[in-house]
Amino acid sequence: AGQDEHRDGSSHRRQVVLFSLPFQGHLNPMLKLAAVLHARGLGVTVLHTDFNAPDPARHPQLTFVPIHETLRDEATSPDSDILTKLLALNAACEAPFRQALASLLRRGQNVSCAVVDGQCYAALGAAGRFGVPVLALRTDTPPRCATCWRVDELVPHCPAEEKLDELVPDLEPLRVRDLLRVDDCDTDEMCSFITCVADAVGASVSGIVINTLEAMEASELAKIRRELSLPAFAIGPLHLLSSQDSAEQSLYTPDVSCRDWLDLHPARSVLYVSLGSLACVDRGVFEEMAWGMAGSGVPFLWVVRPGLVSGEEVPSLPDGFSEEIRNRGKIVTWAPQREVLAHAAIAAFWTHCGWNSILESFCEGVPMLVQPCFADQIVNARYVTHEWGVGLEVGEVLERESVAKVVNQVMVGEDGPLMRERAHRLQMQASAATSSAMDSLVQYVLSRAL
Ligand code: UDP
């Protein structure tokens, strides 16, 4: 139990209950938010799944309550696509989340509000039905959120090939193809997932909390506020607001030997390559990535995590690639990513465009090569290349020759310095992001006591 509890289990602090889906990219921002809210004087209870459960020892100031869900294999299997996981997790969490929240409320906790993962429509709806004020936490981007809430209008049914590159009115720089690329997912199922989220937001949510900076996405945020008629708090980048790196939730143990390896390299000479915690590529793409990196001739630090290659629990490196690694590469199964991005040796980040990765890259002023795999990554990638101008596309079809070329373009070509300068500007904006949005959020929470 948290430090602020009285002997009878009640707390003198106003309580906030948080719940996140158990993905790396959702849990970390949620736990950062929990730490900040606690530091601002609120009591924080984190309801969580048994799967990927946070380690309470790392967050002694917070109270953790497992909901004890029963998960089917498809919710967590590396072979399931993201939509299957989202649907299965929503279904599995609904009843246990409801029971856990009911039990907290029965204990007479002074709950001001619940902050619930914006993609967990089941928990958003359940919290709303108790009459608890609910805030939805979006760990993805405002444009992505906007597309989610206007899906019927925005996802054209079977658009003609020549329409795919048309810009979507009101959502430039997004093209029709950016809204459609849900890859392996069934489009109808994706639409019904998005509709469930939109319905839960419409019925249960009294505000949106977004892990982004107001300065970077002012017009998108204004659009969300207007269209949803809800307050939207842009409180990011969350990882800069809470300094507890050691408290970071990690799916795998970071291989810190890459520190010494990076120390051996001159400033801005290394390409860092990571596709995050969930994305996977097929064997052919993996081989083209490997040989493209090799062909570029630049030193590279590559995260090859279990499950990165579809169907292979532990991906094997391409034949003959060990020689390339000896010459100028380092492979790790998991990197201390924020530390890596902050290292002077890093020149560019080849990323799948998960929102956390993008924010972390901005905050270190590192330009990107984008290889989006699914969901909001596609929209994020388009913004990185066409709105913020801090990245290049690796290419929709990956071939080693073009990969080598684009790697050189971002690392040593003439585009590099320009992108780095823009990235540096974003870095400045990120570090200047004040905590005033957090002040407003805390004010809001305090005004919402049941
Ligand atoms: N990450 C890390 N080490 C790695 C790869 C990723 O620490 O080797 C962290 C990264 O810093 C980020 C998170 O995992 O905070 C990934 O979140 P993101 O939203 O970028 O992508 P997701 O994994 O959700 O697709």
Residues whose N, C-alpha, C, O or C-beta is under 5 A from the ligand:
A	BS01	UDP	Q24 G25 S274 L275 G276 S277 L278 V303 W334 A335 P336 Q337 R338 G354 W355 N356 S357
